[in-house]
C-alpha cells in the first residue's frame, strides 16, 4: 500500500492531491481524503509515469486525473465498492450508474466494447489509448472533447446515430483509422467555426495534427458552406492525397450547366485593352489575343484572383504585363504559359497557387516580384532567364517542393526571405542521420545584396534529436572566395565550399 507521507492534499481552487512516491500501484488513503468531507471532489495532479494502477476510496465523489489522462503505464483503475458515485469494471473508471465512461487506462490493448449502459464518453477518456478497436454502444449520445485524441493504434471505430455533434479535437492526431463509420449525420464542429480555410489546411495536411480520411470525410459532408468551397476542397484533397473525399466531392457536385466564361476589359488606348476580370468556371482558359478588335496587352490586377476552377491558362502573345495578384489563390491552377512578349510581372501573381507545377518566366524579365510564388508548394522546377537581376522579398518563400532551381549567373540582389524554405534547402535524410542532408547551392559572384532580414534567406532545422533548441542550416553554399555570398555564409555560420 502507498505510504501516507508520499501524498500531499491541500485546498486550492478545489482539493488537490499530489503523489510523490515511487510505487507502481497507488492506493489513495481514505483517511487523507476525509479532510475534504464525506463526498470529496479532487484533482489528482501528479505526473508519475511509473504508476500502473490507482485505487480510489469510497469518499471520493469525483476525480480529475490530470496527467494520468496520457499516462503510458496505467493498466487499471479500481474503486472501493462502497463508493456512491464511482465504480470500475475491467479496470475502466465509470460513474456509479455506468452511464459515463470517465477513463480507460492507456495500456489497454486489442479490442474493447463499451458497456451498453454508457451514454457519455467523457473528456480524455481514451486519450493515447493503445486499443486498436473500440466498439461503442448504439444508445451513446455524447462524446466529449479530446475523448480519443492521440489514439495512434486505433484502426476501427463506428460513431452511433445518436451522437449528434462532436468537436474536431475529439479525434485529433488519430490518423490510422481504416474503418471509420458514422451511422448518422454527426456534425463535426471546430473552434475555428465554419472556416473553410482551416478545413482546407487539414485536407492539405498542413499541420502535424493529422486526422484520418474517414473523420475528415464526415467533416466535409457536414460543412455548412460546402458548395461554395467545393472546388478549393477538391484541390486540397489532391495535395493531401485523400481519394475518398475527392470522389465524394466530385460525385455529389450539383449538375449545373457551365456557361462560357467572359472577360471584362479596360480600354487602355484606341487599339489596346487590359483583362480587368475573368468571370467563369472553365478549367482550361485560352485568353484571346483580341477582344472587340482591340489587342490584349495586359492582365489586370486580381483578374483571376480567387478563381477556384481554372487549371490551365494560356496567355496570348502580345501581352506585355501581368499585374499584382492576377492569379493569387487560384487553388486549382496547375499550369500557366506566359508569352515571350511579357516583360513585367506584378507582386503576388501566383501566391497561394498550391497546385501550380509549371510556369515559364520569359527572357527579358528582370525581377521576380514580391511574393510572386509564395506558398506554391507543388512547384518542383523553375527556370529563371539570365535577364533576372533581382528576386524580391518572399518571392519563392515556402516553395517546399522546389528542388530543381538555379540562380541566374548575373543576379544582383536577393531580398528578404526570397528563397526561404525552398525544397533545394534540404534533401533526403541519409540512413542513420538526423535532420536534413546537406545540399549544395551555387551563389553567383554577381550577388552584391543578400538580405539577412526576417528568417534569413535559408531555413534552419533541428541540429540533432538530443539538442533541444539547437538549429543549423542544412545547406552548403558554393561561393567565390571574397564574394558577397562568401561573407554572407561566414556571417550566418552557413557551411560553404569555394568555386572558381
C-alpha positions in Angstrom: 0.0 0.0 0.0 1.2 3.5 -0.8 2.9 5.4 2.1 0.7 8.1 3.6 3.6 10.5 3.7 4.1 10.3 -0.1 0.8 12.2 -0.6 0.1 15.9 -0.3 -3.5 17.0 0.0 -4.5 20.7 0.1 -7.3 23.1 -0.7 -6.7 25.3 -3.7 -9.3 26.2 -6.3 -10.5 22.8 -5.3 -9.0 19.9 -3.4 -5.7 19.0 -4.9 -4.0 15.6 -4.4 -0.3 15.1 -5.3 1.7 11.8 -5.1 5.5 11.9 -4.8 6.2 8.3 -4.1 7.7 5.5 -6.3 5.1 2.8 -6.1 3.7 1.4 -9.3 0.4 0.6 -7.5 -1.1 3.6 -5.8 -3.8 3.4 -3.2 -5.3 6.7 -2.3 -5.7 6.8 1.6 -9.3 7.2 2.6 -8.2 8.9 5.8 -6.4 11.6 3.8 -9.4 12.4 1.6 -11.6 12.6 4.6 -10.2 16.1 5.2 -12.3 17.3 2.3 -15.5 16.0 3.8 -17.7 13.0 3.1 -18.0 13.5 -0.7 -14.7 14.8 -1.9 -14.2 16.3 -5.4 -10.5 16.1 -6.0 -7.9 16.8 -8.7 -5.0 14.3 -8.9 -2.1 16.4 -10.2 0.9 14.0 -10.1 2.8 13.3 -13.3 4.1 9.8 -12.3 4.9 7.9 -15.4 5.7 4.7 -13.5 2.2 4.3 -11.9 0.4 1.2 -13.3 -2.8 1.2 -11.1 -4.8 3.6 -9.0 -7.3 2.6 -6.2 -9.9 5.2 -5.4 -11.5 5.2 -1.9 -15.2 5.3 -1.0 -15.3 9.0 0.0 -14.4 10.4 -3.5 -17.3 11.9 -5.4 -15.4 12.9 -8.5 -11.8 12.7 -9.5 -9.8 14.6 -12.2 -6.8 12.5 -13.2 -4.7 15.3 -14.6 -1.6 14.0 -16.3 -2.9 10.4 -15.9 -5.1 11.1 -19.0 -1.9 10.3 -21.0 0.0 8.1 -18.6 1.5 5.4 -20.7 2.0 2.9 -17.8 -1.5 2.9 -16.4 -3.2 -0.5 -16.7 -6.2 -0.4 -14.4 -8.3 1.8 -12.1 -10.2 0.3 -9.2 -12.8 1.9 -6.9 -14.0 0.9 -3.4 -17.3 -0.9 -3.7 -18.8 1.4 -1.1 -18.3 4.5 -3.3 -21.7 6.0 -4.0 -20.5 7.9 -7.1 -17.8 6.0 -9.0 -17.2 2.4 -10.0 -14.8 0.4 -12.1 -15.2 -2.6 -14.4 -12.3 -4.4 -16.1 -10.0 -1.6 -14.9 -12.0 1.2 -16.5 -13.5 4.1 -14.4 -17.2 4.8 -14.7 -19.9 6.8 -12.9 -21.7 4.6 -10.4 -24.7 4.2 -12.7 -22.4 3.2 -15.6 -23.8 5.9 -17.8 -20.5 7.8 -18.1 -17.2 6.3 -19.1 -14.6 8.5 -17.3 -11.3 6.9 -18.1 -9.9 3.8 -19.8 -6.2 3.2 -18.9 -3.8 3.8 -21.7 -2.2 0.4 -21.6 -5.4 -1.5 -22.6 -4.7 -3.2 -25.9 -6.6 -5.1 -28.6 -10.4 -4.6 -28.8 -12.7 -3.1 -26.2 -16.5 -3.0 -26.1 -18.0 -0.1 -24.2 -20.9 -1.3 -22.0 -24.4 -0.8 -23.3 -25.4 1.4 -20.3 -22.9 4.2 -21.3 -24.5 7.4 -22.7 -21.4 9.7 -22.4 -17.8 9.2 -23.2 -16.0 11.8 -21.0 -13.2 14.2 -22.0 -9.8 12.4 -22.5 -11.5 9.1 -21.7 -9.4 7.2 -24.3 -6.5 9.7 -24.8 -3.4 8.0 -26.1 -5.0 4.6 -25.8 -3.2 1.6 -27.2 -6.5 0.0 -28.2 -6.9 -1.0 -31.9 -10.7 -1.3 -32.0 -13.3 0.4 -29.8 -17.0 -0.7 -30.1 -19.4 2.0 -29.0 -23.0 1.2 -27.8 -25.9 2.1 -30.1 -27.5 4.3 -27.4 -24.4 6.5 -27.0 -25.5 10.2 -27.1 -22.4 12.2 -26.3 -18.6 12.2 -26.9 -16.8 15.0 -25.2 -13.7 16.9 -26.4 -10.4 15.0 -26.8 -12.0 11.7 -25.9 -10.0 9.8 -28.5 -7.1 12.1 -29.1 -3.7 10.5 -29.9 -5.1 7.0 -30.3 -2.4 6.1 -32.8 -3.1 2.4 -32.7 -6.9 2.8 -33.4 -7.9 1.2 -36.7 -11.6 0.8 -36.3 -14.5 2.7 -34.8 -18.1 3.4 -35.5 -19.9 6.5 -34.2 -23.6 5.7 -33.3 -26.5 7.6 -34.8 -27.5 9.2 -31.5 -24.3 11.3 -31.3 -25.5 14.5 -33.0 -22.3 16.5 -32.7 -18.6 16.2 -31.8 -15.7 18.6 -31.6 -12.8 18.3 -34.1 -10.4 17.8 -31.2 -12.2 14.6 -30.3 -10.1 12.6 -32.8 -7.1 14.9 -33.0 -3.9 13.0 -34.0 -5.8 9.9 -34.9 -4.7 9.2 -38.4 -4.5 5.4 -38.8 -8.2 4.5 -38.6 -9.0 2.4 -41.7 -12.7 1.7 -40.8 -14.3 5.0 -39.6 -18.0 4.8 -39.8 -20.6 7.4 -38.9 -24.0 5.8 -38.6 -25.9 9.1 -38.5 -25.4 12.7 -39.5 -23.0 13.6 -36.8 -21.8 17.1 -37.2 -18.2 17.9 -36.6 -17.5 21.3 -35.2 -14.3 23.3 -34.8 -13.0 26.0 -32.6 -12.5 27.9 -35.8 -16.2 27.7 -36.6 -17.3 27.3 -40.2 -13.9 28.3 -41.5 -13.2 27.0 -45.0 -9.5 27.9 -44.9 -9.0 25.8 -41.7 -10.6 22.7 -43.2 -8.7 23.3 -46.4 -5.4 23.2 -44.4 -6.4 20.0 -42.8 -7.1 18.4 -46.2 -3.7 19.6 -47.4 -2.1 18.0 -44.3 -0.5 21.4 -43.4 -0.4 20.7 -39.7 1.1 17.9 -37.6 -2.3 17.0 -36.0 -3.4 14.8 -38.8 -6.8 13.2 -38.9 -8.0 10.0 -40.6 -9.7 10.3 -44.0 -12.9 8.8 -42.7 -13.1 11.5 -40.0 -12.4 14.4 -42.4 -14.9 13.0 -44.9 -17.6 13.4 -42.3 -16.4 16.9 -41.5 -16.6 17.7 -45.2 -20.1 16.2 -45.5 -21.4 18.3 -42.7 -19.6 21.5 -43.6 -22.4 24.1 -43.9 -20.7 26.0 -46.8 -19.7 23.0 -48.8 -21.0 24.0 -52.3 -19.3 27.4 -52.3 -16.0 25.8 -51.2 -16.2 22.5 -53.1 -13.6 23.4 -55.7 -11.0 24.5 -53.2 -11.6 21.4 -51.1 -11.1 19.3 -54.2 -7.8 21.0 -54.9 -6.8 20.4 -51.2 -7.6 16.7 -51.4 -5.4 16.3 -54.4 -2.5 17.8 -52.5 -3.2 15.9 -49.3 -4.0 12.7 -51.2 -7.4 12.0 -49.8 -9.0 10.0 -52.7 -12.2 9.0 -50.9 -13.0 12.6 -50.0 -12.2 13.7 -53.6 -14.5 11.1 -55.0 -17.3 12.3 -52.7 -16.8 15.9 -53.7 -16.9 15.0 -57.4 -19.8 12.6 -57.2 -22.0 15.0 -55.2 -21.2 18.0 -57.3 -24.5 19.7 -58.4 -25.2 19.2 -62.1 -25.4 22.7 -63.4 -24.9 24.0 -66.9 -21.5 25.7 -67.1 -21.6 28.9 -69.1 -18.7 30.0 -71.1 -16.5 32.4 -69.1 -16.4 36.1 -70.0 -13.7 38.6 -69.9 -14.3 42.1 -68.6 -11.9 44.7 -70.1 -10.5 48.1 -69.6 -9.7 50.2 -72.6 -6.1 51.4 -72.5 -5.9 53.1 -75.9 -8.0 53.1 -79.1 -6.3 49.8 -80.1 -5.3 48.1 -76.8 -7.2 46.6 -73.8 -6.5 45.0 -70.5 -8.2 42.0 -69.0 -9.9 43.5 -66.0 -11.7 40.4 -64.7 -12.4 36.9 -65.8 -15.8 35.5 -64.7 -16.4 31.9 -65.3 -15.8 28.2 -64.3 -13.8 27.0 -67.2 -10.9 24.7 -66.3 -8.9 25.4 -69.4 -8.7 29.0 -70.4 -7.2 30.4 -73.6 -7.1 34.2 -73.2 -7.9 35.8 -76.6 -5.3 37.9 -78.3 -8.0 40.4 -79.3 -11.3 41.5 -77.9 -13.7 43.7 -79.8 -11.0 44.2 -82.4 -8.5 45.5 -79.8 -5.3 43.9 -78.8 -5.0 42.4 -75.4 -1.7 43.7 -73.9 -2.2 43.4 -70.1 -3.7 41.0 -67.4 -5.1 43.4 -64.8 -4.8 43.4 -61.0 -6.8 40.5 -59.5 -8.1 39.5 -62.9 -8.3 35.8 -61.9 -7.9 36.2 -58.1 -9.7 33.5 -56.1 -10.9 31.6 -59.1 -11.1 28.0 -57.8 -11.9 26.4 -61.2 -9.1 27.2 -63.7 -6.5 24.5 -64.1 -4.6 25.6 -67.2 -4.2 29.2 -68.5 -2.7 30.2 -71.9 -1.7 33.8 -72.1 -1.5 35.1 -75.7 1.5 36.7 -77.5 1.3 40.5 -77.3 0.6 40.6 -73.5 3.4 42.7 -72.0 2.4 42.9 -68.4 0.7 40.7 -65.7 -0.3 42.9 -62.8 -0.4 42.4 -59.0 -2.4 39.4 -57.6 -3.5 38.4 -61.1 -3.7 34.7 -60.3 -3.5 34.8 -56.5 -5.2 32.0 -54.7 -6.2 30.1 -57.8 -6.2 26.9 -55.8 -6.7 24.5 -58.8 -4.3 26.2 -61.1 -1.6 23.8 -62.4 -0.1 25.3 -65.5 0.3 28.8 -66.9 2.0 29.7 -70.2 3.4 33.2 -70.4 4.4 34.6 -73.8 7.8 36.0 -74.6 6.3 39.4 -75.1 5.6 39.7 -71.4 8.4 41.5 -69.6 6.7 42.8 -66.4 5.3 40.6 -63.6 3.3 42.0 -60.6 3.7 41.1 -57.0 1.8 38.0 -55.6 0.8 37.0 -59.1 0.8 33.3 -58.2 0.7 33.5 -54.4 -1.1 30.5 -52.7 -1.4 28.6 -56.0 -0.7 25.4 -54.2 -1.2 23.0 -57.1 0.9 25.1 -59.6 3.6 22.8 -61.1 4.6 24.7 -64.2 5.1 28.3 -65.2 7.6 29.8 -67.6 9.4 33.1 -67.0 10.1 34.9 -70.3 13.5 36.1 -71.3 13.7 39.8 -70.6 12.1 39.7 -67.2 14.5 41.5 -64.8 12.7 41.0 -61.4 10.8 38.2 -59.7 8.4 40.3 -57.7 7.5 40.2 -54.1 5.6 37.0 -53.1 5.3 36.0 -56.7 5.3 32.3 -55.9 4.7 32.5 -52.1 3.5 29.1 -50.8 3.4 27.5 -54.2 4.2 24.2 -52.6 3.9 21.9 -55.7 6.4 23.6 -58.0 9.4 21.2 -58.4 11.3 23.1 -61.1 11.6 26.7 -62.1 13.8 28.1 -64.8 14.8 31.7 -64.5 16.2 33.6 -67.5 19.6 35.1 -67.3 18.0 38.6 -67.5 16.7 38.3 -63.9 18.8 40.5 -61.7 16.7 40.6 -58.5 14.4 38.3 -56.6 12.3 40.4 -54.3 11.0 39.7 -50.7 9.4 36.3 -50.1 9.2 35.7 -53.9 9.8 31.9 -53.5 9.2 31.5 -49.8 7.7 28.1 -48.8 8.1 26.6 -52.3 8.8 23.4 -50.4 8.9 21.1 -53.4 11.3 23.3 -55.5 14.4 21.2 -55.7 15.4 21.9 -59.3 16.5 25.5 -59.3 19.5 27.7 -60.1 20.1 31.4 -59.7 20.9 33.3 -62.9 24.6 34.0 -63.3 24.0 37.8 -63.5 21.7 38.1 -60.5 22.4 41.1 -58.3 20.1 41.0 -55.3 18.2 38.6 -53.0 15.7 40.4 -50.9 14.2 39.4 -47.5 13.4 35.7 -47.3 13.4 35.4 -51.1 14.4 31.8 -51.0 13.3 30.8 -47.5 12.3 27.2 -47.0 12.6 26.2 -50.7 13.0 22.5 -51.5 16.6 22.9 -52.5 17.4 24.0 -49.0 17.3 20.4 -47.8 17.4 16.9 -49.1 16.5 13.3 -48.2 17.8 12.2 -44.8 20.6 9.6 -45.1 20.1 6.5 -43.1 21.3 6.9 -39.6 21.4 10.7 -39.8 19.3 13.4 -38.2 17.5 16.3 -39.8 18.2 17.0 -43.5 21.1 16.1 -45.6 23.4 18.9 -46.9 22.6 20.1 -50.4 25.0 22.3 -52.4 23.6 25.5 -53.8 25.5 27.9 -56.0 25.6 31.6 -55.1 26.9 33.6 -58.2 29.7 36.1 -57.7 27.4 38.7 -59.2 25.3 38.8 -56.0 26.0 42.1 -54.2 23.0 42.3 -51.9 21.8 39.4 -49.8 19.2 40.2 -47.1 19.5 38.8 -43.6 16.2 40.3 -42.5 13.3 38.2 -41.3 14.1 34.5 -41.0 17.1 35.0 -43.2 17.5 33.5 -46.7 17.6 29.8 -45.9 15.7 27.8 -43.3 17.3 26.2 -40.2 16.4 22.8 -38.9 17.0 20.9 -35.6 20.7 20.1 -35.3 20.1 16.7 -33.5 17.3 14.9 -31.7 19.1 15.3 -28.3 20.0 19.0 -28.7 16.8 20.9 -27.8 16.7 24.4 -29.2 19.8 24.0 -31.3 19.3 24.7 -35.0 21.6 24.7 -38.0 21.5 25.3 -41.8 21.2 22.1 -43.8 22.6 23.6 -46.9 26.1 24.1 -48.2 26.7 27.2 -50.4 29.1 27.2 -53.4 30.7 30.6 -53.3 33.6 32.6 -54.9 36.2 33.5 -52.3 35.9 37.0 -51.1 32.5 37.5 -52.7 29.4 38.9 -51.0 28.0 35.4 -50.8 31.2 34.2 -49.1 30.9 36.9 -46.5 27.2 36.2 -46.0 27.9 32.5 -45.4 30.6 33.3 -42.8 28.4 35.9 -41.0 25.5 33.5 -40.8 27.5 30.3 -40.0 26.4 28.5 -43.1 28.7 25.8 -44.5 30.3 26.7 -47.8 32.8 25.5 -50.4 34.9 27.7 -52.8 34.4 27.6 -56.5 36.3 29.4 -59.2 
